[in-house]
């Protein structure tokens, strides 16, 4: 059955699947990355663009966290895992919960160091915070963002977040619906946001 060659705009008919041919094309690109204009180059370019678009769209995807309804405690809504150096790109989370007048914008800034285990140097917010929020270092190179429920049946809303696309290779932000009744007692470090007066 014919399929469409996205690299050259023509139909191809043979017994190879699109997946097999695509894999061969990417393998060929890795062996000969300078062959611009070839099908392998075109597929690699398209793949990179699609991955970037997916990442950008994910920045503005809203999320709701509602683990353990009826129980007071903290939601661990995000984990930041550093795997490279020079991690001083500003990270922003916009969050709220029940009864919040306006959301809070949380701004995290880590140290600009030649290490994959940077320290936090600034954790500030604008807007409203009606509950406890904390950033806990849970392991080497790993920080968790915790938001306490305002009431037992509260939900925590993450409206959006932002992190320098070019630094994604140095840090990974993942989201979860983990619930704890108290902040980690064995956290390597725990900091709370302060109101930004700027």
Secondary structure, 3 states (H helix, E strand, C coil): CCEEECCCCEEECCCCCHHHHHHHHHHHHHHCCCCCCCHHHHHHHHHHHHHHHHHHHHHCCCEEECCCCCCCCEEEEEEEEECCCCCCCCEEEEEECCCCCCCEEEEEEECCCCCCCCCEEEEEEEECCCCCEEEEEEECCEEEEEEECCCCCCCEEEEEEECCHHHCCCEEEEEEEEEECCCCCCCCEEECCEECCC
